[in-house]
């Protein structure tokens, strides 16, 4: 042993040496993680630039416009024609933005996000949480439930509206629940927002979401008394489920479903008549509620336009939303991403789609309304901005 080593052992306690070793190891790990993160970011930006070549500039100064290279291929002709995902924005130019802005009718700034499952609602919720620090509002969300009841008894509804009414504005409350009319309980109606997605893609996403290993492991950890699903149920794939006529994958008009397959139910409300799958009542009431009570209903397939509309129609809560989302896109886009979801044949999707006629009509209604709100803003370079 060298002289320096002997002096070190003599005057420095062993625990200090161990502490220094731990600190060195920790620093090395932190440097490795930071380097990996930087490499990941560099690769992401490089891919985006490659995908957008030869024009690598940001449309409208927005890096988010490069996030969907396939939307931009052939985009020159689409921009010249004034189309936005097959919608002609020119037909909406005459609309006054105030006529499609429900926010102006709400003086109490309480936002209700009665989120539909599998429409990007988890990412939107996390975005709202991040924005609450920047825009100065309070964020509240419902606790995990053993059984997610979106339909409430009258007593449960009253308890919920009283809870939301207590929050000091500006505030946000997030919960999986069907629309509730607060005025029936003599309380001020909050401002509603929500998201939609292609109904067939949504039910497929839900089918594999509840079969993902991490989903039922997390549920088991939160609620140990819940039974584990059977191996046969876990192995069942969606295509086989549809082709064999399995009850889980048969979508019959008027049925009451336990799997949240009905998009319109969340917007129709708590009325018993809203529960039947693909019914005309649920469709018409859902449309009525969206027109009267929802500030914005976003579309997952066109997130860029959705964020733009949210920023302009609900600025108190969504100011800076697009910039924040696209600058931290890796964090938000990975929320609840299911790596266990396989591809489903288009033929199978079309079989299912035949039973989603009114659900598809409602989805297209929400898309049209979103583009109407977007076009009414008359923003410069709207076609360049109108990408996913």
N, C-alpha and C positions, 0 to 999 in steps of 0.2 A: 504493500500500500504506500502511495506517495505521501510526502509530508503534508501537502494540501489536503489530501483525503483524511489523514489522521487528525489534522486540526479541525476539519469539518465535523468528523464524527465526535470529536471531543467537546466542541463548543455549541453545536447545533443539535437540538433534540431530534429523535427519530421521527416524531410526528410532524415536525416542520418539513422534513424531507418528503414525507408522504404527501403533505399538503401541496408542496411545490410540484410533485409528480402529477397529482390530480389536476392542478391548475394548468400544467403543460398539456396534459391529455385533453382537457376541456377546450383549451385554446385551439388545439389542432383540429378537434371535431368542428368547432364553430367556423374555423377558416375553411374547412372542407365543405360544410353545408353552404356557406356563403358563396364559395366558388361554384358549387353545383347550381345554385340558384341563378347566379349571373350567367352561367353557360346555358341554362334553360331559357332565360329571357332572351339571350343573344340568338339562340336557335329559333325561338318563336318569331322574333322580329325579322330574322333573315328569311324564314319561310314566307312571311307575309309580303316582304319585298319581292321575293322571287315569284310569288303567286300573282302579284299585281304588275309584273313587268310587261311591256316596257315602260308604262306610266306608273312610277312609284311614288307619286305625290299623294297626299292625303286629300280626298274630296272634302271640300268645305272645312279644311283644317281639322278633320276628325279621323284619328287613327282607327276608330271602330269601323269605318267604311271599308277597311281592307280585310276585315275579319271573315268575309265570305267571298273568296276568290271566284267560286262558281257562280255567284250572283252577278259578278262583274263581267264574266266572259260574254262577249257579244253585247255588253251593256251600252256601247256607244249608240246603237240604233234605238235601244229602249229609252235612253235619256232624251234623244232627239224627238221621239214620238210622245214624250210626256207621260209614259207609263210607269207605274209604281207597283211592281208585283202584279201585273195584269189589270191594275186599276188606272183609269185615265183621270189624273188629278185635275185636268182642266174643267171637268164637269162640276167640280166642287169649288172652283175659284170664287164664285159669286157669293158663297156662304159667309155670313158674318160670324167670326169666331165666338162672339158672345152668345149666339143662338145655340151653340153646341157646347157651352161651358157651364156645367152645373155647379162649379165651384163658387160662382158669383152669388148663388142663392143661399150659401151657407156662411153664416157669420160666426159660428162656433167652430173653430178649426180643430175638430177631432176627426181623424181618418180611420175608417174601418176597412181592413183588408181581410175579407172572408174567403180566404184562399182556397182555390180548387186544387186538389192533389194532382201532381204530375203535369203541371203547366209551367214549370220554372218558378213555382211560388216560393220554394225554399231559398233560391238565389235572390229573388225579389225581396224576401224578408230580410236576408242578410244585408242586402244593399240598403234597405231602409234603416237597419240598425246602424250601419256605418254613417249614413247621412244624418242620423239624429244628432251626432256629435258636431257635425259641420253646420247644420241648419238650425240647431237650437230647439229641438222638440223632444219629448219623452217617448220612449219606445216600450211597448208592453206586448207580451205574447202569452197565449194560453199555455198551461203546463201540459206535458204529455199525458194522454189518456189511455187507460187500459182498453177501453172500447170507445172509438171515435164516433160520437153521436153528432151528426150534422143537423138532425131534426130534434128540437127541444120541446118539452112540455111547456105549457103556458107559464108555469111557475119558474122553470129554468130560463125561459126567455126574459121574464121580468127581472130575475136575478142578474142576468148578463147585461141587459140594457142599463140597469142601475149601476153596475160595476163600471161600464164604459163612461157613463155620465159623470162619475166621480172624478175621472182623470182630468187634470188641469190642462186646458189647451195651451199651446198646440201639442197634441199627442196622437200616437198611433196605437191601435190595438189589432193584433193578428190572431186569427183563429180559423180552423176548418169548421165552417158552419154555414147553413143556408141563410139567405137574406132575411133580416128581421126589420120590420117597420117600427122604429122607436116611437113614432107619434101615437101608435095605438096604446102606448103606456104613458102618454102625456109627457114625453121627454123629447128633447131636441134631436132631430135626425142627424147622424154623423154623415160625413162625406165618404161614399164607398168607392173603392177601386178593386179590380180583380184582373186576372189573366185568363186567356183561353188558348186552346191548342187544337189542332186537327183531332176530332173526337176518336177516330179509330187509332191513331198513333198514341193517343193518351191512354186508352184502355190496354193496349199492348204494353206500354211502359209500366202501367200499374200491375199488370199480370206478372211481369218479371221482377218488379220492384219488391213485392211481398214475398218473392221466392229467393231473393238475394241472401246469401249466408249472413252478411253483416246486419241485415234488417231484423231477422228473427232472433239473432244473438243479442242485439241491443234491446229488443223487446223483452227477451227473457231476463236480461240483467235488470231492466227497469221494473218488471213485474214477474218475479220468480215463479209465481203460481200458474202462469200461463203454460199450457201444454205445448210441446214442440210439434210441429207439423209432421205428417207421415212422409216417409221417403217417396212413396208413390206420387203423392201430391207435389212434392218438390221436383221430381223428375219430369213431370208432365209438361210437354212443350206446347206452345200456343197453337201451332199449325195442326198438330194432332188433336188438340182440344176442339178446334173448330170443325175439322173434317169428320171427326167421329160423332159429332152431335152432343158432346159433353155439355151438361147443363150449365157449367160455369161459363162457357163461351157461346151460349145461345142468348141472343138479345131480342126478347119478344116484347112487342108493344104492350104497355100497361103493366108490365112486371115491376115488382118492387125488388130492387137489387141491393145486396149488401156491400158491393165493391166500388161504389162511387162512380159507376160507369156513366151516369147521366149528368152531363154538363149543365143542362138547363135547370136541374133541381137546385143548384147553388144560387141561381139568380131568380128563380121563381119564388122561393120563400118557404115558409113553414107550413103552409096550407097542405092538407092531406092530398089534395088534387095535384100537387106538384111532384109527388113521389113516383107516379107511374112512368115507366121508361118510354121515351119517344112519343109523348102524347101532345096533342095540339094545345091543350090547356097550359101545360108546362112551357111550351114554346112561346105562346102569346104573352103569358104573364112575365116570363123572363125578359122578353123584348121590352115590355112596358117598364119594368123596373130598371133596366139598363138606361133607357132614355130619360127617365125621371130622376133617378137616384145615384147613378154611377158617374163620377167625374171622368174616369178613363177605364176602359176595359182593354188591356194590352193583348198583343198577339205574340206568342212565343216564337213563331216562325219569322217574325219581322221585329226583332228586338230593338234595332236601331231606331226605327220609326216610333215604336212604343215609348222608348226613353225620351225621345224628342217631345212627343205629345205630353208625357207626364211632366217634363220640365216646364212646359209652357202653360199647362192647364192646372197643375197643382204645384206651383213653384215653391210654396212654403216648405213642402216636404221633399220635393225632388230637384231642387236647384243643384246643378252640378252632377246630376245622376249619370249622364252619359260619359262624362269625362272620368268620373270615379270608376264606373263599371269597366270601361275599356282599358283603363290604366291598371286595373287589378283583375283583368279578365280571367287569368289562370285561377285565382282564388274563387271567384264567383262561379265560373263555369264548371268547377269540379264538385260543387255542392250537390250531394245526392246522386252523383253520376253512377250509373249501374254498369259495371264492366261485364256483368253476367248476362246482359240482354243480347240475344242473338238476332240476326236478321230474320225478318218474316217475309215470306214470298208475297209479291204484289197481288197474285191471284187470291190468296187467302184474305188479304186486306179488302179486296173488292167484294168477296163473299160477305164479309162482316158489314161493309159499308152500306149494303142494300137495306139493312135494318136500322140505319142511323140517319134516315132522311130528315127528320126534324132537328136532330142534333147538328147535322151538317148545315141546315138552314140557319140555325142560331149562330153557329161559328162564322158563317159568311156574313151574317148581319153585323156581328161584332167587328169583323175585318173592315167592312164597308164604313162603319161608323168611325173607326180609327183613322182610316185614310181621309174621311171627310173632315175630321178635326185637324188632321195634319195639313191638308191642302188649304183649309181656311186660314191658316197662319200666314200663308203667302211668304214663306221664308225664301231667301235667295238660294239658288242651287239645290232646290228640293229633290230633283231627280238624282243628282249625284249623292245626296244624303240618304236616299231611299233604298237601302240595302240591309240585309240581315246583319 
